Amino acid sequence: MTDKKTDVLLVNPTRVGVDAYCTPPLHLMYLKQALAEAGYKAEMVNVHEIYAKAAGVDKNYEKQIDRKRRVEERAIADILEWDARLIGIGGVCPSYEFGERLAREVKRRQKTPIVVGGSLGLPLKDLWYENTEVDYLCEADGERTIVQVMESLTRPADLKKIPGLHWRGNGGWEGNRPDLPKDLDYIAAPYIRDIDYDYYMDIEKRWVNRTLPANKRLGPEERVFPVIFTRGCIYNCLFCFHFNRKHRRHSIEYIIDYLSYLKREFGVTVVVTWDDLVMGNPKWFMELCDALRKASLGIKIFTSGGKANIITQEMARKMAGANFFRVSYGIESGSQTILDEMQKMATVEDNRRAVEVTTRAGIFVHINIVLGMPGETRETLAETFDFLMGVAQENNLSMQNISCSFATAYPGTQLYESLVQRKIIPDMRDYILDMKGVGDPEPVLCRLSKKELKDFEAKVKFKVNDIYFKGQGRNVKRALNLMVNNKYSRAIGRSAPPGVKDAVRNIIG
């Protein structure tokens, strides 16, 4: 008999391809803590971390694929050695390939029930039903659901009463609607000592610094960790996946106590919020900012989850007073036609004003742009170009303030369903196993070519930096910017070697 015995084994899978970027597995850490408080023993197998540490700096694709496969096979063998009453797999849909292999091996050798959660679960329900013997899918807060599953494992009738749980029926999944409390304080904070937190703090800091200009980057003494203040989003953007349209939050007292704990026990000086919509309740959010300012925790906040039609001058001022030093907005497009297609519920003027009031408050603004949505044309791209040039000029922005990604249809989104109906995605499994992600415009979802979209991205990067360096009087950097983007300038030849271009890009920043 194995001595590796536990009530629940939680698995963090790898992702498709050779994606080795690794973040703390908060989703499983929350589950493990909830199980511990309910009296159950849980262990984690973080397969993606094992691969990330093995991957190193090797950029040879074939070697990476081979290394990743070996890591995965060893991890599956290790998982099969555990004597667990339940196996939980949590992650995002690009983790499906590993999840499918793991589920098949588990069911081939033992009968341990398996539950899958997150965007890896219900959005891929047909794949789990047709290709595996996975027992359950979770649509609710996993912290509550997994405890209820454990309490009901020996009583099948009770399992079918659990809110947000789906189980195999005749010909498909059956399930219950989720019960989602507005007050998130019932969820215990994750136990950070379960992970190699120094490793993850270093990764988080390096990622943060890659998004910031040189004069705002974090120093060696800074310690960075992710946090979640709220869950959910009230909006219905075409390309975004959510189980529900509720915005739920922790109490302000909970957040202050948790941040104080991070500072006291782990020396955290910077937190990165992973909220979908951190300012989703403006009144609560401004009260939080006031409380953070008053608490004077000495913690800086790097946040996403901004919304252009919510931010106000007063809110931006309060955020600055609360030590928010960066906020990201899903601006997405400078074309009202495309914003309406996306169902953004925001206008071009909302977007322009959001950048202005946030920059004026002294907070570094990050603008997310999505290129290649259905309906994108050369005319809508031109509108986006004009918008970006305008806000760059007005707010002294560089390309550190702007990132372009490409429209990607993830299962569970309206965008994905529309592409299935139009036969652009004929087979879900093939699509998931070959998913490129937001960094690669494939498949292209509009009538423009992949080259046109990539060229537009390069043109924006060149021109925004040119405006910035010219306004700053940085003539050397402006010349270097011209050199690495010579396709858009006749001032420099076209023959700079790639290595030289990379070095120059590092200088430009």
ABEGO torsion letter per residue (X at the ends): XBABBBABBBBBBBBBEABABBBBBAAAAAAAAAAAAAGBBBBBBBAAAAAAAAAEABABAAAAAAAAAAAAAAAAAAAAABBBABBBBBEBAAAAAAAAAAAAAAAAABABBBBBBEAABAAAAAAAAAABABABBBABBAAAAAAAAAAAAABAAAAAABBGBBBBBBGEBBBBBBBBBABAAABBBBBAAABBAAAAAAAAAAAAAAABBAAABBBAABBBBBBBABBEBABABAABBBABABBBBBBAAAAAAAAAAAAAAAGBABBBBABABAAABAAAAAAAAAAAAAAGAGBBBBBBGBBAAABBAAAAAAAAAAGBABBBBBAGBABAAAAAAAGAGBBAAAAAAAAAAAAAAGBBBBBBBBBGBBGBBAAAAAAAAAAAAAAAAAAGBBAAABBBBBBBBBBGBAAAAAAAAAGABABAAAAAAABAEAABBOBBABABBAAAAAAAAAAAAAAAAAAAAAAAGBAAAAAAAAAAAAAABAABBAABBAAAAAAAAAAAX
